[in-house]
Amino acid sequence: MKKLCLVFLLISFAAISQEIAVVKYSGGGDWYSNPTALPNLIRFCNSNINTTINPKPATVEPGSPDLFSYPFIHMTGHGNVVFSESDVVNLQKYLKGGGFLHIDDNYGMNEYIRKEIKKLFPNKELTEIPATHTIFQKPYLFANGLPKIHEHDGKRPQAFGIFIDNRIVLLYTFECDLGDGWEDAEVHNDPVSVREKALKMGANIINYIFKN
């Protein structure tokens, strides 16, 4: 029965038009930060890797049944995150049923989000994703893995994942600030080369979800 439910959810995701949503979480953290990031990433992907993603990302709460309308959901922020029991149950069903959650630490989220990830997957550990993984290989090659977009503490950027059946269902990007690199150019005054690097890495994530 569980396998049949999983197949049904995977088929449901495949039948949905390409949609992305921002997760509006509780706890006081600024879930709404980087407002221009996803629209810019969508525009880049639709122009460069032949996706047809709705240009306007939606907003969804983690406990909402609407979650299952979005094959890709994105979280970011600088502060506290709290998933309620109902949030946890819904997110577990979503991720085990074929959904994908990208969490981008916008510096300051790490100490909070790791505890919430543990709620979602108490029997799994975040695993660092090697540079040889396909998510760093296509359509753009990142031979050294996750790129560094903004500097904070001099630490190397890391991509962590939760895997189910060898598939990444939760991607956590840390010490990188991908979303800052996706924002409008005037927000952070990043050079073109840095923004392009961030957008290409974002396109690899989108490619992994919608084209694999």
N, C-alpha and C positions, 0 to 999 in steps of 0.2 A: 504493500500500500504506500509506504514512504517513497519507494522508487517511482511509483506512478504519479504521486504528487509532485515530485521533483521534475519529472518529464513534462508534466502539465505546465509548471511554472516556467521552465525553459522555453517551451513552445510559445507561451504567452509573451515572454520577453521578445522572442524572435519576431512575433507578429506585430509588435508595437512599432510605430514610427520612431525614428531616432530622437530621443528626448534626454535632456539633462536637467537635474534639479540641484539646488542648494539646500542643504539641511539646516533647518531652523531649530537648533537644539536649546535646551534649558541649562540653567546654571549660572547665567550672568555673563558668559563670554560673548564676544562680538562676532556672532555667526554671520553677520551682514558685511564684514570687512571685505575689501577688494571687490567692490561692486562692478568694476569694468572688466574684471579678469575673465570670467567665463564667456561673456559675449565676444571678447576679442579672440579667445581660444577657438570658439565655435566658428567664427568668421575665418580664422586661419585654416582650420581643418576642412571646412566646406570648400575653400578655395584651393587647397593644396593636396588633400588626400581623398578627395571625392566622397566625403560624407554629405549627408543631407539633414543635418541636425537642425532642429527648430532654433532660429537665431536668438530667441528670447528664453533663457533658462527659467524654469519654474522654481518655486519655493515649496518645500515639503517638510512636515514634521516627522520625526522618526517613528512615532507611534501611529501614524496615519495609514489607512488602507491605500491611499493614493501613492504611497511609496512604490507599489508594484507597477506603476505606470512608467517608471523611469529605470532603464537598464543601468544608468550611471548616476550616482549621487556624489556630491562634493561637499566637504566640510573644511572650514578654515577658521582662524581666529587667534587671539592672543591670550585667552584666559580660560576660565573655568567651564567645564562641560559636565553635565549630569544626565545620564539616561535613567528614566524610571523603569520599573519592572515591565510595564507594558511596552515601552520603547525597546527594551532588550528583546522581548519575545518577538516583536514585529521585525526588528532588524535581523534577528537570527533567521527567521523564516525567509526574509528577503535575500540575505546573503547565501543561504544554503540552497535557495531556489534559483540561483542564476544571476542575482543582482551584484553590483560592484560598488564599493564605497572607497573613494579617495579622500584621505585626510591629509591636508597640507598644513603643517605647523607654521603659523605666521610669526613664530617666536613668542614663547610664553605659554603655549598650550600643552607642552609635552608632559609635565608632571600630572596634569589632570586627565588627559585623553588616554594615557596608558592604563589607568585604573578602569576606565570605561570599556576599553577594548577587552580587558580581562573579564569584565562582566559578560561580554558577548561570547567570548571563547575561553571559558575557564580551563579547558583541557588542552589548549594550544598556546604556543609561544610565538610572538612576533619574530620572524626570521629575516635576517638581512638578505636582500635579493642580490645575487651576484651579477657582475657586469655582463656575463655571458647569457643572461636570460633574454628571451625574445623581446621583452618590453624595452630593452635598451638597444635592440638590433634593427628594428624596422618601424616605420619606413626610414627613420634617420638613425645613423649609427652613433652611439655614445659608448665608445670603447672602454671608458673608465667608469661607466655607470652613471648614476645621478649627477647632473651638473650643479655647480655652486652658482647661485644667482645673486644672493645678497650675503654679505659678511656680518657676523655677529660676534662669535666667540673664538673664531679661528679654528673651529671644528670642521671636520670633513662632512660633506653631505651624505646622508644615508637614506636608502629606501628599504623599508621593512614591509613584509607581507604576511598575511594569514592565508594559508593554502588549503583548499579542499579538492581532493582528487587531482593534485598537481596543478590546480588552477588558482591564480590569485583572486581572492574575493574581497580582500581589504588591503589597500595600499596606503602606507603611512610614509610620507616624505618629510624628512627631518633635517634641520640645519641647511636648508636649501632655499626656501621662499619662492617656489615656482610661481605661485599666484601673483606675487609682486611683479614678476617678470612678464606676466600676462596683462597687467594693467595698462591703461593708456600711458603713452610715453611721458607725458608731463607730470604724472603722479610721482614717479621716483627719479625721473631724469636719467634712466638707464640708457647706455649706448645701444645702438641698433643691434650690435652683435650679441649683447646680453639678452635683449628681448627676444631675438630670433632663436637663441639657444633654449630659452624657457618655453617658447611656443612649440618648437620642434619636439622637445621632451613631452610636452602636453599632448601633442599629436600622436606620439608613440603610445601614450596611455589610452587615448581615444581609439586608436587603431587596434590595440589589444582587446578592447571591449567589443567594438562594433564590427571588426573585420576578421577576427580569429575564429 
